[in-house]
Amino acid sequence: MVHGWTNLSSSVDSVFLFIMGISLVLLVGVTGAMVYFAVRYRRSRHPRAENIEGNLPLEIVWTVVPTLLVLAIFWVGWKSFVYMRTVPQDAMLVKVTARMWSWHFTYENGATSEVLKIPVNRPVKLAITSADVLHSLSIPAFRVKEDAVPGRENYLWFQPEVTGSYDLFCTEYCGMGHSAMITKVEVMAEKDFNAWYLEATGKSAPGKAGPDGAKLFAEKGCSACHSIDGSPKVGPTLKGVFGHRMTVLTNGKEREITADEAYLRRSLLDPAADVVKGFPPIMPSQKGVLTDAEIDALVEYLKTLREHEHEREH
């Protein structure tokens, strides 16, 4: 507990209420003075104007009092700022990677998730960066916000006190899928979090030859632009995409192709090469972002979607 605060929410709320209180007092005072002078010195009572030379004590008061108020606001805000930037030594570290248009969370034990899972009553430090463009992480429930900048690591911390699910979203316009860059913060009881933390190591399950394509599809943000159920999004749906005939634009010219394995790989590594007609060429290249094993896993997952679709039809 620092400066009488137990978490960032109460810190920010205290500063907000302090400034709001001063503003309300000033609003009432100034409005009251205006009404008083308008009535007290109305023209019917004073038909002839009088020259007022000035009032030194009054001038001193309206210079000193605002100065003291500004200094008080600065002091309260400064204490809150220092508290917000001083991370407790026992804070749990979670690395956050923002990309168009999803969030990826990596824990110290190697566990990964597309949802921020944290224990209740424990401070959490988020080390934030971006894989592409400028984003901004915001969790309104905890009064925290920080930019995600490519090539730079920013940080913030907070301590949740109530279990539940809270919104986490991007507040910096980052492209056409900006509004869909939303996930959740799941504040869990310590026992439940420890159980999840021990199991979610980010490694492949026993017997699996490589990464999980379905998990990668969610973690890498593919679902932000592409649906797997046929519903429209920023990018074309991937329902039944493997083996499907489609019209693409190649160097500005239309042509018909079949979405085979080579096309799927090319779409990941060089998405601007063959752009599906009717959709903007906004997908970033995954070259250097995905490993060969991850690309293989995603391609196999897309082929599985086609198989599932045929199973439903038959």
LINNORPE-V453223 format. One line per field, one symbol per residue. ss: DSSP state (h for helix, s for strand, l for the rest). A space follows every 10 residues. Layout:
ss=???
This chain:
ss=lsllsllhhh hhhhhhhhhh hhhhhhhhhh hhhhhhhhhh llllllllll lllllhhhhh hhhhhhhhhh hhhhhhhhhh hhhhhlllll lssssssssl lsssssslll lssllssssl llssssssss llllsssssh hhlsssssls lllssssssl lllsssssss lllllllhhh lssssssslh hhhhhhhhhl llllllllll llhhhhhhhl lhhhllllll llllllllll llllssssss llssssssll hhhhhhhhhl llllssllll llllllslls lhhhhhhhhh hhhhhhhhhh hhhl
